[in-house]
Amino acid sequence: MLIGVCSSDYAPEILAIFNHEIVHSTSIYEHELRTPWFMRGWFETKERGGYPVLGAFAEDGSLAGFATYGAFRAFPAYGKTVEHSIYVRQDRRGQGIGRLLMGELVRAARAQDLHVMVGVIDAANAASVALHRSAGFVQAGTLREVGYKFGRWLDVELYQLKLSALQRVT
């Protein structure tokens, strides 16, 4: 498995992964399928913010999964904190791809001198919780019944990883 930068050429494959998760899981608290138009804006936002989109590429060049991060909150004081996402294609799970993507994503965040990475995880997603814990993330709290999908209220757990010592910004 090769991990590298994922260009907008892979937007259709990322879109397929997103839409599979929207329809079949609570890993995305959305109800409407994303569109190619959405993906154009998504990639533009990543580029404008200097946020990486990393891909896990199979031997045949197909996208097995992807990872990225973006602004945690849109206020200047949160400028060194990012929220990340990792998605692995349904038929490629259980092969360590999420762990590989997480490692590269953390390295990228440290290279950008970021301070904290946050994961917002559906509380019932045991695989994602285990991945975050194995990468050194610690639970920072639970938000109860903040999402509604598939006819039920959902809880999210917040996980965070301190990437570096806080630097004074001048």
FENQUI-V613170 format. One record per residue. SS is DSSP state (helix for helix, strand for strand, loop for the rest). OMEGA is omega as a letter, one per 40 degrees, with the letter a starting at -180 (999 if undefined). Layout:
ss: <SS & SS>
omega: <OMEGA & OMEGA>
This chain:
ss: <loop & strand & strand & strand & strand & loop & loop & helix & helix & helix & helix & helix & helix & helix & helix & helix & helix & helix & helix & helix & helix & helix & helix & helix & loop & loop & loop & loop & loop & loop & loop & loop & loop & loop & loop & helix & helix & helix & helix & helix & helix & helix & helix & helix & helix & helix & helix & helix & helix & loop & loop & loop & strand & strand & strand & strand & strand & loop & loop & loop & loop & loop & strand & strand & strand & strand & strand & strand & strand & strand & strand & loop & loop & loop & loop & helix & helix & helix & loop & loop & strand & strand & strand & strand & strand & strand & strand & strand & loop & helix & helix & helix & loop & loop & loop & loop & helix & helix & helix & helix & helix & helix & helix & helix & helix & helix & helix & helix & helix & helix & helix & loop & loop & loop & loop & strand & strand & strand & strand & strand & strand & strand & loop & loop & loop & helix & helix & helix & helix & helix & helix & helix & helix & helix & loop & loop & loop & strand & strand & strand & strand & strand & strand & strand & strand & strand & strand & strand & strand & loop & loop & strand & strand & strand & strand & strand & strand & strand & strand & strand & strand & strand & loop & loop & loop & loop & loop & loop & loop & loop>
omega: <i & i & a & i & a & a & i & i & a & a & i & i & i & i & i & i & i & a & i & a & i & a & a & a & i & i & i & i & i & a & a & i & i & a & i & i & i & a & i & i & i & i & i & i & i & a & a & a & a & a & a & i & a & i & i & a & i & a & a & i & i & a & i & i & i & i & i & i & a & a & i & i & a & i & a & a & i & a & a & i & i & i & a & i & i & i & i & i & a & a & a & a & i & a & i & a & i & i & i & i & i & a & i & i & i & i & i & i & i & i & i & i & i & a & a & i & a & i & i & a & i & a & a & a & a & a & i & i & i & i & a & i & a & i & i & i & i & i & a & i & i & i & a & i & i & i & i & a & i & i & i & i & a & i & i & i & i & i & i & i & i & a & a & i & i & i & i & i & i & 999>
